[in-house]
């Protein structure tokens, strides 16, 4: 891979998002037609899943969201771009993470409206080709949104439910070109961490943590699991419950993995396959092998990873096992 100035790709995504945000519920498909490829492919979390074409994406995701929350205010915390190491750097991707803020005045995907301000945690990966968005992966944290309304499904949340903060250093919006040496260092560290993690065949043994992570690392997990901090808190808040409640964890290949400056990350669709032995988030054992769709974003500090933002499509993970969380809440 070679160093690249990603300003044109970033500006395209910024303009597209501004147009999408300004569009009404019935206008989003037309806006998508302007900014996306004719064979636009979109990957979302459950219940949106995979969609093809602008009409489908608008009808399944954007129009209902806008109808429920009104004018959306986009509040990004991380914005970066890079060449995808998974395909040898042949594709360019732009990534944005933050919250979509609105007034939750109408029910959405069967979840009851609160009539109050709400923050929908999101992350987007966009592949840019021929000055169009050719492909997107959009993860939103539905369970975190539910927790804001006082609805909590899981009987055992191992971390803390919070409004997820941006980077501690307040420098995650990379609008300008970054030093390619920094980006390579970040991507190399992430990839070395992944190789070591997969080789250990467990989530985060002590030696792995000490090699790749700062002792004061922060792990901002999804709704249903929550956030944890520092080695001890991370082990209590996620690592140990995750490992102890699963029979096995098998890694699958990511779709995209990039690094720019001191930030980087990846998404998989799915990233993992596993089987529950019981106890994970208080859920019962199951004989069904289920996939996890995951996004990881990181901030590097020196030669260690200091912060990690995680999106896990838990509703999809449990729906595969016969526990449709959204359906249960709709009927409760």
Buried (B, 14 or more C-beta within 10 A) or exposed (E): BEEBEBEEBBEBBBEBBEBBBEBEBEBBBEBBBEBBBEEBBBBBBBBBBEBEBBBBBBBBBBBBBBBBBBEBBBEBBBBBBBBBBBEEBEBBBBBBBBBBBBBBBEEBBEBBBBEEEBBBBBBBBBBBEEEBBBBBBBBBBBBBBBBBBEBEBBEEBBBEBEEBEBBEEEEBBBEEBBEBEBBBBBBBBBBEBBEBBEEEEBBBBEEBBEEBBBEBBBBBBBBBBBBBBBBEBBBBBBBBBBBEBBEEBEBBEBBBBBBBBBBBBBBBBBBBBBBBBEBBBBBEEBEEBBBBBBBBBBBBBEEBBBBBBBBBBBBBBBBBBEBBBBEEBEEE
